[in-house]
Amino acid sequence: MLASGTVMAADFCTGGADAIVALRSALSSSPIEWLHFTGHSTYPVQSAEALSTNSGDLIPSVMEDIAAALDVADGFAPVHVNHTPDAGLRAILRLVRGTAGKRLATHSAASIEYDELSLRHTGRREIERATGILEPDFLVRLTYADVADLTRARDAGIGAVMCPRAMACLGRMLPSFLVAVDLGLMVGLGTDNAMTSTSSMLDEMGFCARVQSSSAVFDMHGDGLQSSTDAIAAPAQARGCGCIATAVMYSDSLPGAPRASTAPGPAAWPARHSRITGGRRAYAPARGTPRSRP
């Protein structure tokens, strides 16, 4: 990490106070400044019935566990808001921000499945609950966030940390980094889990730059995959395109760096019609023959 210029890092560490104490001890000789976000000691923290009905507050022992962990941590990060009903998220917000005065963060929009689960249980999407109830300092991943999601986070003053290498390793869609930048969202990159990526920010930045510099438009009418650095989103959408990965132009404010068009970007992605197959993203168009993009 030092070799790649990292002087400060943040991590999510589940396991409560004991895990944070052990981690601080292991990193005591590191010259890197660390921000440790604690999590619950055990999961689940509420019953399946409470989650499916979006009802019930966190029991006292869970709140005491969070408070004890916050004594030694810099912040709290529930892994996903789907693990806690609305009342529990509000209780976490009051404890972490109001009582302990610490930071908050969580993962959001990391998968379609989590979004669908949130809709079934609460009638709202995962990122709506994260931004509107938990009000974290930043959200992690935002892999399947569309323009409306990114705008919602921006308007709430919530930052984003995207992890393109980890998502690529897991066969997920790549997050819309340049679209988020264009929208004015405070966005950064993260190396995410060490089991999927090295902890080098230079590697993360290089990977992100390469994938965002390419653009791809998939025509749902069977015209195939077109690659172009000057793809225009609106005409492409008018032709019936189902996927606009990135419409790339160059920004005067950042010479030589690709910049995504604000129109319409990930909002046009057929997320619910895509599937991951063999490490490649394949699209099932409404008409014509499905094609795969390597």
N, C-alpha and C positions, 0 to 999 in steps of 0.2 A: 504493500500500500504506500509506504514511504517512497519507494522507487518511482511510483506513478504520480507523485506529488500530493498525495492525500495527507492533510494535516489535521483534519477533523472528520469524524464519522459518527453516524447514528445507527443504532441497531434495535430490532425488536426481539425481546427475550421473554418467552413465556416461562412459567415456573414460579412466579411470585418473587418475594423478597430473597429467598435462599438462592435462586438462580442469579439474581443481580449481584449479590454479595460474592458469589463464586466467580462471576464474570469480571467484576472489578478487580478481584484478587489476581486473576490470570493476566489481566491487562495492566497491572500496576506499574510495570517497567516500560510500557509503551509510550513513546513520545507523542503519539497521536492523541488528540483530545476527543473523548467519547461522550456521546449523549445516549444514555440507556433508557429505552422505553420498555417498561415492564408489561406483563400480561397476567391473566388469571393463573393461579397455581394449578387448577384442574379444570377440565371440561367434561361434560357441559355444565354451565353455571345455572341453567334453568331447565325445567322439564320439557319434553317434546310437546306436551299439551299446551304449556304456556307459550312456547314459540309458535305453534301452529295457530293459536288464537290471538297472538300478539297481546297477551295480558299478563299481569303480575309484575311486581317489582323485584329487585334483587334482595335476597334474604340477608339478614344482618351479618352472617359469617362471611359471605362473599364480599360485602362492603368492607368489613374489617380486614380481609385478605388484601384488597386493593390498597387500603390506607397504609397497611404495614409495608407493602412493596414500594409505595410512593415515598416512604421515609428514606429509602436508599436509591431510588431511581430518579431520573430526570423527567419522566413523563409516563403516560399510560397509553397502551395501544391494544384495544380489543382487536383480535385478528380480523373479524368481519362483523358488521352490525347485525347480520342475520343471526348471530349467536345470542342476541339479547332483544327482548321486546322493547317497545318505545319507552315505557316507564323506566326500564332498567338503564337505557341509554341516557335518559335525562338525569338519573341518579348518578351515573358515572361522570357526566358533565359537571354536575354540582360539586361532587367530591374532588375531582381532579383540578378543575379550574377555580372553583369558589373556595374550597377549604385548603387544598394543598398548594394551589397556585402553580401547578405544573403544566407541561405540554400534553397535547392530545394528538393522536394520529391513528389511522386505520387503513386497511386495504379496501379498495372499492372497484367495482366494474372489472374484476379480474376474470370473470367468466360469464357466459350467457346463463349457465345453470344457476348461479347465485342470484342473478337478476330475476329469473323466473321464480325462484324460491321466495324471494322478497315480495314479489307481486302476489303470489298465492297466499302468503301469511299476513301481509299487511295492506295489500292493495296499492303499494307504492314501490317504485324501483329502489334498488339498493343505494344508489348514489343520492337519491332524494332524501332518504332517511339519514344518510351520513352527513350531508351538508345541512339539512334542516333541523336535525335533532341533536346529533353528537357535536357538530360544529368543530371539527378538528383543525389543527394548525395546517396539516397537509394530508393528502390522500396518496396512497401508494398503488401503483400499477395503472389503473384507468385504461386497461387494455381494450375494453369494448365500449368505452365512453364515446358518445357521439357529440356533435356540436352543441346540442342543448345541454348535455351533461357538463361539458367543459365550460360553457358559458355560465351555468349555475354555480360551479365552483369558483370561477373568476368573480362573479358578482357577490359571492359570499366572502370574498377575501381569503379563500382557502387555496394553498399551494398544492402542487402535484409533483410526485416523484415517479417517473416512468422507468421501466426495466426491460428494454427491448431484447437484450441477449437472453435473459431468463425466459421470456415469453417465446422466443424463437426455439430455444432448447426444448420447451414443453409442447411445441407444436401449436401454440396459440397465435392469434392475430397479433400484429405489431401495433403498439400504441401510436396515436396520432400526435407525435411530438411537435412537428412543425405547424400543424393546424392549431394546437394549443398555444404556441408562441404567437401566431398571427392573431389569435383572439385576445391576446393580452394576459393570458393566464400565467402566473408565476410558476414556472415549470423547471424541473431539474431531472437529472438522471441518477439511477441507483443501480448498484451491481446485484442487488437482491441476494438470493440464497447461494451460499458457497458451493452447494451441491450441483448447481447449474452453471455457474459463471465464476471466473476469477474475480478477485477483489480490486482489480485495476480499473480506475476510472478512465484512463487513457484508452483501454480496450473497449470500454463501454461507449465512450465518445466516438471512437473510430467506427465501431459497428453501426451506431445510430446515424452517423454522417453518411455512411455508404448506403444503407437501406432507404434513408429519407431522400437521397439524391436521385433515386430512381423513381419512376412513376409508371403506373400500370392502369389501363382502363379495360375492363372486361365487358364486352358487348353481349347483353343477354339475348340478342336476336341472332346470335351465331356467327358474328363477324370475327370472333376470336379475340385474342389478347393483343392489344396494341401497346407498344412502349414508346414514350415520347417525353422529352424534357419540357415541351411547351404545350402539354395537354390542357385543353380548355374545358373546365368542368361543366359549364352550362350546356354547350352544344352536345357534349358527350352524354349528359343526362337526357337531353331531348331525343337522342338516338335510341334510348332505352337501356342505357348502360346500368348494370346493377352494382358495379364496384368502381369506386374512384379511390385508389390507394393514396395517391398524392399528386396534386397538380403543382408542378415545380416551376418557380421563377427565381430570379436572383434579386436580392435586396440591396439597395444602395447603402442602407445603414449597416450592413454586414458584408463587406466586399468579398466576393468569391464563395459566400455561403448560400446554399439552397434555402428557399423560403416557400412555404406552401401557400397556395391560394386559399382564401377563406371560403370559396364557394365549392360545393356544399360538403366536400370532404367526407368524413366518416359517416355523416348522416345518410349517405347514399349506399353504404355498405349493406349487402344482403346477409347480415349476420345470422339470421335464423334459417337461411337457406344454404349456409356454408357447412362444410364438414372437413375434418382433418383426416387425411389418409396418407399413411406412409411417409410422414414428415413433409408432405406437400399440402398446400391449401387448395382444395378443389371446390368449385362452385357448381351448383345445380341450377341452371337457368330455367326460367319458365317455359321457354321454347328452345328448340335446337339441341345440340349434343353437348353434354357437360365436358368441359375441358379443365385441365389441371395446370396450375402454374408451379414450376419447380421452386 
